[in-house]
Amino acid sequence: MNPKKIPAKVLLFGEHTILRGSSALAAPLWARYSQWKTGGTAAQQAGLVDMVAYLEEHFPGAFDLTQFREDLAAGHYLDSNIPVGYGLGSSGAVCVAVYTTYVTPEGEAQLVKEGAKAFFARMESFFHGTSSGTDPLIIYLQQAIRLLPGGSVQKETIPPLPSGWKLFLLDTGKARQTAPLVAYFTQRFDQEADFREAVRSHWIAPTDAAIEALLQGQQEELWQNFRKISQFQIDHLPPMVLPSITAIWQQGLASDHYLLKICGAGGGGYCLGLSRNWGKTQDELRDWGVVEI
């Protein structure tokens, strides 16, 4: 059994817009993780028991399922503080934990031949029916990845922010359902010309610019483009910005100490924040659950 921590992942930029031509940037999130432990209950192991049967059917020879079953019988389970329904890759972390612990040489060869993204997409389909494979790929590589509009990916290194600056997550306190929000955005983009043009000018363009600024260490450009995204989302995407966080969202725009944007689908889960005065931001958001990235 591999006791190493398996991180979550966070989508920094590109939520929804990746579907309409922008790039996206995602990274591992070490503040949330899964880890093998012993002493698990039947309820804690139930999903893993079902996963063994799935792997046996869909990945013959790729995993040491005899050892997997023996470990489950001995009480091994995956302990996790990755919240479900928050877009942090909870199922992707399970896939990577299972792969890194039980893969056989034959399975490693299959991953190389098929491509890691496609291999993990088939693994994660156990949870969702279909999967892009992106979440487990990011977690497996443990490195930031830029997702390009054509579907290809490239590894990236995010330089550290200067003193006083911080990327963070703010917990809305509500899990979300992704499909209705994707449908909402898709319908408006496809049917409303004014909305489509606004998305291209005030969301897609600053998203690409913010990604480039973050990767190049250009803080002022990052701030200005993050601000454009934040303002656009609260002005034009009411289902994605919960009423419970509208006040602190507007507070950030007014104070200029921090900014918020949706993280992933929006409508709950975490918001992504950028602060350039972390001390004041912590004070202003002291009543909220905040996770440093």
C-alpha positions as CSV (number, residue, x, y, z in Angstrom):
1,M,0.0,0.0,0.0
2,N,1.3,3.4,-1.0
3,P,0.9,5.9,2.0
4,K,1.7,9.0,-0.1
5,K,-0.8,11.8,-0.2
6,I,-2.7,12.2,-3.5
7,P,-3.6,15.9,-4.1
8,A,-6.8,17.4,-5.3
9,K,-6.8,19.7,-8.4
10,V,-8.1,23.2,-8.9
11,L,-9.1,24.9,-12.2
12,L,-7.6,28.4,-11.9
13,F,-8.8,29.8,-15.2
14,G,-11.0,28.7,-18.1
15,E,-14.2,27.6,-16.4
16,H,-16.9,27.4,-19.1
17,T,-14.8,29.4,-21.6
18,I,-12.7,26.4,-22.5
19,L,-15.8,25.2,-24.3
20,R,-15.8,28.3,-26.4
21,G,-12.2,28.9,-27.5
22,S,-10.2,30.0,-24.5
23,S,-7.3,28.2,-22.8
24,A,-7.6,26.9,-19.3
25,L,-5.1,26.5,-16.5
26,A,-5.3,23.8,-13.7
27,A,-3.0,22.8,-11.0
28,P,-2.7,20.3,-8.1
29,L,-4.1,21.4,-4.8
30,W,-2.1,20.0,-1.9
31,A,-4.3,21.5,0.8
32,R,-6.8,18.8,0.0
33,Y,-5.8,15.2,-0.6
34,S,-6.6,11.5,-0.3
35,Q,-4.4,9.0,1.5
36,W,-4.4,5.2,2.1
37,K,-5.1,4.2,5.7
38,T,-6.2,1.1,7.6
39,G,-9.2,0.4,9.8
40,G,-11.8,1.3,7.3
41,T,-15.5,0.4,7.6
42,A,-17.5,-1.4,5.0
43,A,-19.2,1.9,4.1
44,Q,-15.8,3.5,3.5
45,Q,-14.7,0.7,1.3
46,A,-17.9,0.1,-0.7
47,G,-16.9,2.3,-3.7
48,L,-13.5,0.6,-3.8
49,V,-15.0,-2.9,-3.8
50,D,-17.2,-1.9,-6.8
51,M,-14.2,-0.4,-8.5
52,V,-12.3,-3.7,-8.3
53,A,-15.1,-5.3,-10.3
54,Y,-15.0,-2.4,-12.8
55,L,-11.2,-2.7,-13.3
56,E,-11.4,-6.4,-13.7
57,E,-13.9,-6.0,-16.6
58,H,-12.5,-3.0,-18.3
59,F,-8.7,-3.2,-17.6
60,P,-7.8,-6.9,-17.7
61,G,-4.2,-7.4,-16.5
62,A,-3.6,-3.7,-15.8
63,F,-3.9,-3.9,-12.0
64,D,-2.9,-6.3,-9.3
65,L,-6.5,-7.0,-8.2
66,T,-5.5,-9.9,-6.0
67,Q,-3.5,-7.5,-3.9
68,F,-6.2,-4.9,-4.0
69,R,-8.8,-7.4,-2.7
70,E,-6.4,-8.6,0.0
71,D,-5.7,-5.0,1.1
72,L,-9.5,-4.3,1.3
73,A,-10.0,-7.4,3.3
74,A,-7.3,-6.1,5.7
75,G,-9.2,-2.9,6.2
76,H,-7.4,-0.5,3.8
77,Y,-9.4,2.5,2.6
78,L,-8.9,5.9,1.1
79,D,-9.2,8.7,3.6
80,S,-9.9,12.0,2.0
81,N,-10.6,15.6,2.8
82,I,-11.4,16.5,-0.8
83,P,-15.1,17.6,-0.7
84,V,-17.4,15.9,-3.2
85,G,-19.3,18.2,-5.5
86,Y,-16.8,21.0,-5.3
87,G,-14.9,20.4,-8.6
88,L,-11.7,19.5,-6.9
89,G,-11.2,16.1,-8.5
90,S,-12.3,13.8,-5.7
91,S,-12.9,10.9,-8.1
92,G,-9.7,11.7,-10.0
93,A,-7.7,11.4,-6.8
94,V,-9.2,7.9,-6.3
95,C,-8.1,6.9,-9.8
96,V,-4.6,8.1,-9.3
97,A,-4.3,6.5,-5.8
98,V,-5.5,3.1,-7.2
99,Y,-3.2,3.4,-10.3
100,T,0.0,4.3,-8.4
101,T,-0.6,1.6,-5.8
102,Y,-1.8,-1.4,-7.9
103,V,-0.8,-0.9,-11.5
104,T,1.1,-3.7,-13.1
105,P,3.9,-3.4,-15.8
106,E,1.2,-4.4,-18.3
107,G,-1.0,-1.5,-17.0
108,E,1.9,0.9,-17.3
109,A,2.5,-0.2,-20.9
110,Q,-1.2,0.3,-21.6
111,L,-1.1,3.9,-20.2
112,V,1.9,4.7,-22.4
113,K,0.3,3.2,-25.5
114,E,-3.1,4.8,-25.0
115,G,-1.9,8.1,-23.5
116,A,-2.4,9.0,-19.8
117,K,-5.3,11.3,-20.4
118,A,-7.3,8.6,-22.3
119,F,-6.3,5.9,-19.9
120,F,-7.5,7.9,-16.9
121,A,-10.6,8.9,-18.7
122,R,-11.6,5.3,-18.9
123,M,-10.8,4.8,-15.3
124,E,-12.8,7.8,-14.1
125,S,-15.8,6.7,-16.2
126,F,-16.4,4.3,-13.3
127,F,-17.6,7.3,-11.4
128,H,-19.3,9.5,-14.0
129,G,-20.2,7.4,-17.0
130,T,-18.0,9.6,-19.1
131,S,-14.8,11.6,-18.3
132,S,-12.3,13.8,-20.1
133,G,-9.5,12.3,-18.0
134,T,-8.2,15.8,-17.3
135,D,-8.6,15.8,-13.5
136,P,-6.7,12.5,-12.8
137,L,-4.0,13.6,-15.4
138,I,-3.3,16.8,-13.5
139,I,-3.2,14.9,-10.2
140,Y,-1.0,12.1,-11.6
141,L,1.5,14.6,-13.1
142,Q,1.4,16.8,-9.9
143,Q,2.1,19.8,-12.1
144,A,0.2,22.7,-13.5
145,I,-1.3,22.1,-17.0
146,R,-2.5,24.4,-19.6
147,L,-5.5,23.0,-21.5
148,L,-5.6,24.3,-25.1
149,P,-8.8,24.8,-27.2
150,G,-8.1,21.9,-29.5
151,G,-7.9,19.4,-26.6
152,S,-4.2,19.2,-26.2
153,V,-2.4,19.9,-22.9
154,Q,1.0,21.2,-22.0
155,K,2.9,21.2,-18.7
156,E,3.4,24.6,-17.0
157,T,5.3,26.0,-14.0
158,I,3.5,28.7,-12.0
159,P,6.1,31.1,-10.5
160,P,5.5,32.2,-6.9
161,L,3.5,35.4,-6.3
162,P,5.2,38.3,-4.5
163,S,4.9,38.9,-0.8
164,G,1.4,39.9,0.2
165,W,-0.2,38.3,-2.8
166,K,-2.1,35.0,-2.6
167,L,-4.4,32.8,-4.6
168,F,-7.0,31.2,-2.4
169,L,-10.3,29.3,-2.4
170,L,-13.4,30.5,-0.6
171,D,-16.0,28.0,0.5
172,T,-19.5,28.9,-0.5
173,G,-20.8,26.2,1.8
174,K,-22.9,24.6,-0.9
175,A,-22.2,21.7,-3.2
176,R,-23.1,22.3,-6.8
177,Q,-24.5,20.5,-9.8
178,T,-22.4,21.0,-12.9
179,A,-24.7,19.9,-15.7
180,P,-27.5,22.6,-15.3
181,L,-24.9,25.4,-15.2
182,V,-23.1,24.1,-18.3
183,A,-26.5,23.9,-20.0
184,Y,-27.4,27.5,-18.9
185,F,-24.1,28.9,-20.3
186,T,-24.3,26.9,-23.5
187,Q,-27.9,28.0,-24.2
188,R,-27.2,31.7,-23.7
189,F,-24.0,31.6,-25.7
190,D,-25.6,29.8,-28.6
191,Q,-28.8,31.9,-28.7
192,E,-27.9,35.4,-27.5
193,A,-25.6,37.4,-29.8
194,D,-25.0,40.2,-27.3
195,F,-24.1,37.7,-24.6
196,R,-21.8,35.8,-26.9
197,E,-19.9,39.0,-27.8
198,A,-19.7,40.0,-24.2
199,V,-18.3,36.6,-23.3
200,R,-15.6,36.8,-26.0
201,S,-14.6,40.4,-25.0
202,H,-15.0,40.4,-21.3
203,W,-14.4,36.7,-20.3
204,I,-12.5,34.8,-22.9
205,A,-10.0,37.5,-23.7
206,P,-9.1,38.3,-20.1
207,T,-9.0,34.6,-19.3
208,D,-6.2,34.0,-21.8
209,A,-4.5,37.2,-20.7
210,A,-4.7,36.2,-17.0
211,I,-3.2,32.8,-17.7
212,E,-0.3,34.3,-19.6
213,A,0.2,37.0,-16.9
214,L,0.3,34.4,-14.1
215,L,2.7,32.2,-15.9
216,Q,5.0,35.1,-16.8
217,G,4.9,36.7,-13.3
218,Q,3.2,39.8,-14.5
219,Q,1.2,40.7,-11.4
220,E,-0.4,44.0,-12.5
221,E,-1.7,42.4,-15.7
222,L,-2.9,39.4,-13.7
223,W,-4.8,41.7,-11.3
224,Q,-6.5,43.8,-14.1
225,N,-7.6,40.7,-16.1
226,F,-8.8,38.9,-13.0
227,R,-10.8,42.0,-12.1
228,K,-12.5,42.0,-15.6
229,I,-13.5,38.3,-15.2
230,S,-14.8,39.0,-11.7
231,Q,-16.9,42.0,-12.8
232,F,-18.3,40.2,-15.8
233,Q,-19.4,37.1,-13.8
234,I,-21.3,39.0,-11.2
235,D,-22.9,41.3,-13.8
236,H,-23.9,38.6,-16.3
237,L,-24.0,35.1,-14.6
238,P,-26.5,35.2,-11.8
239,P,-27.0,31.5,-11.4
240,M,-23.2,31.0,-11.0
241,V,-22.8,33.6,-8.2
242,L,-24.8,32.6,-5.1
243,P,-26.8,35.4,-3.4
244,S,-25.0,34.4,-0.2
245,I,-21.6,35.6,-1.5
246,T,-22.7,38.6,-3.6
247,A,-21.9,41.0,-0.8
248,I,-18.3,39.8,-0.2
249,W,-17.8,39.5,-4.0
250,Q,-18.8,43.2,-4.4
251,Q,-16.7,44.1,-1.3
252,G,-13.6,42.7,-3.0
253,L,-14.2,44.7,-6.1
254,A,-14.7,47.9,-4.0
255,S,-11.8,47.4,-1.6
256,D,-9.3,46.2,-4.3
257,H,-7.7,44.0,-1.6
258,Y,-9.0,40.8,-3.1
259,L,-11.1,39.6,-6.1
260,L,-13.4,36.6,-6.5
261,K,-14.4,34.5,-9.5
262,I,-16.2,31.2,-10.0
263,C,-14.0,28.1,-9.8
264,G,-15.2,25.4,-12.1
265,A,-18.9,25.5,-12.9
266,G,-19.8,28.0,-10.3
267,G,-23.2,28.0,-8.4
268,G,-21.6,26.6,-5.3
269,G,-18.4,24.8,-4.3
270,Y,-15.4,27.0,-4.1
271,C,-14.7,30.5,-5.5
272,L,-11.2,31.3,-6.6
273,G,-9.8,34.4,-5.0
274,L,-6.8,36.6,-5.7
275,S,-5.5,38.9,-3.0
276,R,-2.8,41.5,-3.2
277,N,-3.1,42.4,0.5
278,W,-3.4,39.0,2.2
279,G,-3.4,40.4,5.8
280,K,-6.4,42.7,5.1
281,T,-8.1,40.0,3.0
282,Q,-7.9,37.5,5.9
283,D,-9.5,40.0,8.1
284,E,-12.3,40.9,5.6
285,L,-13.1,37.2,5.0
286,R,-12.6,36.0,8.6
287,D,-16.2,34.6,8.7
288,W,-15.6,32.4,5.7
289,G,-13.8,29.2,5.1
290,V,-10.6,30.1,3.1
291,V,-8.0,27.7,1.7
292,E,-4.6,28.9,0.5
293,I,-3.4,27.6,-2.8
